Amino acid sequence: MAYWPCFAMDLSTESRCFQDLEPKCQQMIIAVGIITKDTPKQFTDFSRQFPAGTYVLFSSKGGMLDSGLMIGKRIREAKFNTIIGNTEYSSADCLSACAYAFFGGVIRKLPPTAHLGLHHYYSKTQVLDLEQQQRINQSLIRYLEMMGIDPRLLEYANSAKSTNMTYVTERQAKEYKISERKED
């Protein structure tokens, strides 16, 4: 059983190999841990030196939705690719806010052992009224469309209560255009 880090996201680099990548082994940004309010700035600062086409490997249980969206936008601006993978201390999961960061990849890879999980968003500090929920939904739909993902994915995500997780299958990844190349 893998140990799950419950600390703020740690960023490092490592050469990793995956069967369906070309080239098979590449230097990647490794992003492990919880996405916090500070993670977007840390990610932006850390990733500046990397060229377009670099893969960002995620292993995260999630975190703050807004921060996940900001990371995803930075990934797209930098023309990075994304993949879900494990580390020595974490499993190949990208859940909740991590999924939205993952969606920023120009090319998105979901290895067979990876788990991409979504649920209905929530706030730990306040109860969201209907108007706030509608604004968030509209913002998420625009984001998904910008990333080339079928916005129906949001309906699927919202089908899971905030305390549960629903996992994207290989068929759904294709149907919702998650694991396809987004041409810029």
N, C-alpha and C positions, 0 to 999 in steps of 0.2 A: 504494500500500500504506500502511495506517495504522500509525503509530507506536504501540506499546503501552506505556503507562506502567507501570513496575514499582515504583512508589512507593506508599506508604500512601495510602489513599483520601482524595481531596480533595473537599470539599463546597463548592458555590457555588450561586448562583441565576441563572436565565436564563429569558427568555421563549422558549419553543419552540413550534413549530406541527406538528401531526400531522393528517392528513386525517380520521381517524375520531374525533377528540375534539370535545367540545362544552363550551365554545367551542373552536374549532380551535387558537387560540394561547393559551397559559397560562404563568404564572410557575411554574417548576418548581425543585425541589431537584435539582441535578446531582451525582451521586455517581460519581466516576471513580477507578479504581485498585484496589489490593489491600486486602482487608478484614483488618485486624490486630486484635490484642487490645484496642487503644485505640479502634477505630472505633465500637463501640456507644455509648460515653460521648460521643464527639465528635458522633456523629449525633444523639443525644438532646439535647445542649446546643444544637446548631445548629438543630434542627427545632422547638424549642419555640414559636417565634414564628409558625409557619405554621398556617393553619386546616385543619380537616377537608376532605377532597376534594383537597388539594394532591397533585400528581403528583411522584413521586420517579423520576428517570430514572437508570437504572443503565448503566454501561459498565465492566465489571470481569472480569478473568480469575479471580477468586475470592479465596481466602485461608482464614481460620480458620472452620471450620464452626460452632463455638459462637458466634462473633461474628456470623456471618450469621444464625443463629437469633435472637439477641438483637435485631438490627436489624429483622428481620421482625416480631417481637413488638411492638416500638416503633411500627413502621409501622401495624400493626393497631390498637394502642391509640389512636393519633392519628387513625385513620380516613383515612389517606393512601391514594392509589392508586399503582400502579407501572407503569412502562413501560421498555422497553429501547431505548436509542438510542445514537447515536454522538456524538462531539465532533470538533473539528478535529484532535485528536491520538489518538483512539481509535475503535475500531470498535463496532458495535452488538452487542456480546457481553455476556452475563451468564452466567458459567460457575461451576461448582462451588459454593462457599459463597455466591456472589452469587445463585444461583438461589433458595436458601432465604430470603434477604433479600427478593427479588422476590416470593416467595409470600405475603408479609405484606400485599400490597395488597388493599384492599377491592375495587377494580376493577383487573384486571391486563391490560395491553395488550401484545401481541406483534406489532409491525409486521412486514410481510412480509420486510423486510431484516434483522430481528433474529435472533440465535442464542441459544437457551437450552440450555446444556450441563450435563450431570450425569455423575458417575462414582462409583465406590465410594469411600467416605471412607477416610481413612488417617491415621496419626499419624507425624510426622517424628521423634518422640522415642522411640517405643516400639512394640513389636510388640503388636497387640491380640489378646488371647486370645478364645476363643469366647464366654465370659460377657460380656466387655466389648463385643464386637460385638453380642450380643443386646440389651444395655442400650441401646446407641446406636440400633439398629434400632427398638426399642420407643419410644424418645424421638422419633425422626424420624416414626414412624407417627402418634403422638399429635399432633405438630406439624402434619403434613399434614392430618390430620382437623380440627384446630382452624381451619386456614386454608381448609377446604372443598375440599381437593384429594383425589382418589382415592388412598388409600395404596398402591395397586398401582404408583404411580409409583416408589416406592422399589425395587421389584424391577427395574424398568427401569433405574434409576440404578445399582444394584448389578451389573447385567449388564456394565458397562464397568469394566475394571480401573482402579485408582487412577492409573495412568500414561496412560490413554486418556480419551476424552470421547465420550459419546453425546449426540446432539442431538435435542431434542423437535421433532417435525413439527407442522404445523398440525392434522392429524387427531388426533394424540396430545394436543395442547393442549386440544382439545375433549373428547376421551375421558376424560382425567384431570381435567377441570374446572379447568385452569390458567387459561384465558383467559375465565372466566365471572365474573360478579359474585357476591360472597359477601354474603348478607344478614346483618346483625347483629341 
